[in-house]
Amino acid sequence: MARPVTLFTGQWADLPFEEVCRLAAGWGYDGLEIACSGDHLEIDRAVAEPDYLPAKKALLESYGLKVFAISHHLVGQAVCDHPIDERHRGILPGRIWGDGEPEGVRQRAAEEMRNTARVAAALGVNTVVGFTGSSIWHTVAMFPPVPAAMVEAGYQDFADRWNPILDVFDAEGVRFAHEVHPSEIAYDYWTTQRALAAVDNRPAFGLNYDPSHMVWQDLDYVGFISDFRDRIYHVDLKDTKKRLNGRNGRMGSHLPWADPRRGWDFVSLGHGDVDFEGIVRVLNSIGYEGPISVEWEDAGMDRLIGAPDALARVRELVAIEPPAQAFDAAFNTGD
């Protein structure tokens, strides 16, 4: 069976869930990576209302769609973040924000993530994609100089806050796939290693692979798959175009998305710098059999045109035949 191709609904949360189902089914997507945004999946209602999840399942079935993962990036972000401020108020449900007192926000966010594992299990899904937040991201510029103890404390804070959440994931038979991304506890190669070590490499904590954030950091995003082969729990595909010159830099200059003065931007699949064929070939080599999820985020193209185009591109990629025998063991052997 061909690898399923799904649509991540996070960029479609302004539309009713049924409308997104109608569009995705009409374009030919196999299913959805459902974001806990808008009315797409409301964790509080899923916990409190017995008929809520059965109704979601029935709606998906009526459009011939499956759900392969659910995503809770925004609330996950608040579990570890420091500072908690007006940016978080803009992305969090009112019930999580509450009075805005930072530690209260973090604790409510953590409880929501525990409930997300329970809802995923009830929905028949074994992977939750999301962010973790980070208490030390604000130190990345490294000035004033950052004491090593402060960095260590950041990873300990992550472990202290996420291990109890991951205990519930273990109990429910669900895995958390952390998206390696700027502003998170793991945002590049070495911080990914460090984050995994902070939670003792427990199987409940793995990775959502998205190459777009690695391209503009000049990371080896293909080799990343091989090195973390046992932790690639989910895959989002999104393209990035670097536009670096004497004026444009990687830090973005506080400019809005799609502003041509930025040093990089997200673009339609196949129009950027990502080697998608290389990615799929390595995914095949490590035996990844999960879905490929299209995350549409090109501010310069109508999404109603771009999303079906992206699907066609990914269909071509997943048609690449995997090798007769996985050869991931041959990677990094020095031969």
MOZI-V109054 format. One record per residue. N is the residue number from 0. RES is the residue in one small letter. PSI is psi in degrees with one decimal (999 if undefined). Layout:
[[N,RES,PSI] [N,RES,PSI]]
This chain:
[[0,m,134.8] [1,a,147.1] [2,r,133.1] [3,p,145.7] [4,v,126.0] [5,t,164.6] [6,l,125.0] [7,f,127.1] [8,t,2.4] [9,g,-38.3] [10,q,6.1] [11,w,16.1] [12,a,-10.7] [13,d,-14.2] [14,l,148.7] [15,p,148.7] [16,f,-40.8] [17,e,-35.6] [18,e,-38.7] [19,v,-40.9] [20,c,-43.6] [21,r,-45.0] [22,l,-49.6] [23,a,-42.8] [24,a,-41.3] [25,g,-34.0] [26,w,-23.4] [27,g,14.8] [28,y,148.6] [29,d,-26.6] [30,g,-162.7] [31,l,148.6] [32,e,102.4] [33,i,123.9] [34,a,144.6] [35,c,63.5] [36,s,153.9] [37,g,-138.6] [38,d,14.0] [39,h,-47.0] [40,l,112.5] [41,e,107.5] [42,i,-40.3] [43,d,-40.4] [44,r,-38.0] [45,a,-32.7] [46,v,-37.6] [47,a,-26.0] [48,e,112.6] [49,p,-29.3] [50,d,-4.2] [51,y,-53.9] [52,l,-40.4] [53,p,-36.2] [54,a,-38.3] [55,k,-44.9] [56,k,-42.2] [57,a,-39.3] [58,l,-45.4] [59,l,-44.9] [60,e,-35.1] [61,s,-23.1] [62,y,6.7] [63,g,29.7] [64,l,150.9] [65,k,159.3] [66,v,123.5] [67,f,-19.4] [68,a,155.6] [69,i,153.3] [70,s,137.1] [71,h,62.4] [72,h,-45.7] [73,l,-44.6] [74,v,-37.9] [75,g,-35.0] [76,q,-34.9] [77,a,-8.3] [78,v,-41.5] [79,c,-9.9] [80,d,144.8] [81,h,125.9] [82,p,160.2] [83,i,121.7] [84,d,-161.4] [85,e,-22.4] [86,r,-41.0] [87,h,-36.4] [88,r,-33.6] [89,g,-18.8] [90,i,-12.2] [91,l,147.9] [92,p,149.2] [93,g,-33.7] [94,r,-24.3] [95,i,-39.6] [96,w,-44.9] [97,g,-125.6] [98,d,0.8] [99,g,-1.3] [100,e,123.0] [101,p,-48.9] [102,e,-34.1] [103,g,-40.7] [104,v,-45.6] [105,r,-42.7] [106,q,-40.9] [107,r,-37.1] [108,a,-40.5] [109,a,-42.3] [110,e,-37.2] [111,e,-39.0] [112,m,-35.0] [113,r,-43.4] [114,n,-29.8] [115,t,-39.0] [116,a,-41.2] [117,r,-40.5] [118,v,-41.0] [119,a,-46.3] [120,a,-42.3] [121,a,-28.0] [122,l,-7.0] [123,g,26.0] [124,v,137.7] [125,n,6.8] [126,t,127.8] [127,v,124.5] [128,v,143.1] [129,g,-176.2] [130,f,163.3] [131,t,-21.5] [132,g,174.4] [133,s,133.9] [134,s,-6.4] [135,i,4.7] [136,w,-34.3] [137,h,-7.3] [138,t,2.0] [139,v,-35.2] [140,a,-17.1] [141,m,20.1] [142,f,131.9] [143,p,156.4] [144,p,138.0] [145,v,117.6] [146,p,142.8] [147,a,-33.7] [148,a,-31.6] [149,m,-39.8] [150,v,-44.6] [151,e,-41.6] [152,a,-33.1] [153,g,-42.4] [154,y,-32.0] [155,q,-39.4] [156,d,-43.6] [157,f,-47.7] [158,a,-42.9] [159,d,-35.3] [160,r,-33.2] [161,w,-25.2] [162,n,-43.2] [163,p,-32.4] [164,i,-45.2] [165,l,-25.7] [166,d,-39.2] [167,v,-39.2] [168,f,-45.0] [169,d,-45.1] [170,a,-31.2] [171,e,-3.6] [172,g,33.6] [173,v,148.9] [174,r,147.6] [175,f,126.4] [176,a,100.6] [177,h,129.9] [178,e,115.4] [179,v,118.5] [180,h,140.7] [181,p,141.6] [182,s,0.2] [183,e,170.3] [184,i,-30.4] [185,a,113.9] [186,y,-6.9] [187,d,-165.6] [188,y,-55.9] [189,w,-34.0] [190,t,-26.5] [191,t,-45.9] [192,q,-43.4] [193,r,-39.0] [194,a,-43.4] [195,l,-42.1] [196,a,-33.8] [197,a,-29.9] [198,v,28.0] [199,d,32.4] [200,n,32.3] [201,r,140.8] [202,p,-22.2] [203,a,-18.9] [204,f,112.9] [205,g,-152.7] [206,l,142.7] [207,n,120.8] [208,y,121.2] [209,d,111.0] [210,p,-20.2] [211,s,-37.6] [212,h,-17.3] [213,m,-29.8] [214,v,-49.6] [215,w,-4.3] [216,q,0.7] [217,d,38.0] [218,l,156.1] [219,d,88.0] [220,y,-18.3] [221,v,-46.4] [222,g,-28.7] [223,f,-41.6] [224,i,-46.2] [225,s,-44.8] [226,d,-33.0] [227,f,34.6] [228,r,-34.7] [229,d,-1.1] [230,r,4.7] [231,i,97.0] [232,y,-19.9] [233,h,155.0] [234,v,123.5] [235,d,137.0] [236,l,125.1] [237,k,139.5] [238,d,152.9] [239,t,142.1] [240,k,121.9] [241,k,138.1] [242,r,58.2] [243,l,133.7] [244,n,-162.0] [245,g,-17.0] [246,r,-34.2] [247,n,133.5] [248,g,169.9] [249,r,-21.5] [250,m,-9.6] [251,g,-17.8] [252,s,27.1] [253,h,25.9] [254,l,152.0] [255,p,161.3] [256,w,144.3] [257,a,1.6] [258,d,125.0] [259,p,-12.4] [260,r,-9.6] [261,r,158.5] [262,g,-9.7] [263,w,163.5] [264,d,161.5] [265,f,138.4] [266,v,170.8] [267,s,144.6] [268,l,130.6] [269,g,-4.3] [270,h,9.3] [271,g,-150.2] [272,d,1.6] [273,v,131.9] [274,d,85.2] [275,f,-35.0] [276,e,-42.4] [277,g,-40.0] [278,i,-49.7] [279,v,-37.6] [280,r,-39.5] [281,v,-37.2] [282,l,-41.6] [283,n,-41.0] [284,s,-28.8] [285,i,-1.2] [286,g,21.3] [287,y,125.2] [288,e,6.8] [289,g,-175.2] [290,p,157.0] [291,i,119.3] [292,s,129.0] [293,v,120.5] [294,e,105.1] [295,w,118.9] [296,e,33.5] [297,d,104.2] [298,a,-10.4] [299,g,6.0] [300,m,140.2] [301,d,123.9] [302,r,-26.4] [303,l,-19.0] [304,i,-43.6] [305,g,-39.0] [306,a,-44.9] [307,p,-33.7] [308,d,-41.5] [309,a,-39.8] [310,l,-44.4] [311,a,-40.5] [312,r,-44.0] [313,v,-35.3] [314,r,-40.6] [315,e,-40.7] [316,l,-44.4] [317,v,-11.7] [318,a,-11.2] [319,i,121.9] [320,e,131.9] [321,p,158.6] [322,p,155.9] [323,a,-32.3] [324,q,126.3] [325,a,134.4] [326,f,28.8] [327,d,-26.7] [328,a,-20.8] [329,a,-13.7] [330,f,142.3] [331,n,30.6] [332,t,-12.6] [333,g,-1.9] [334,d,999]]
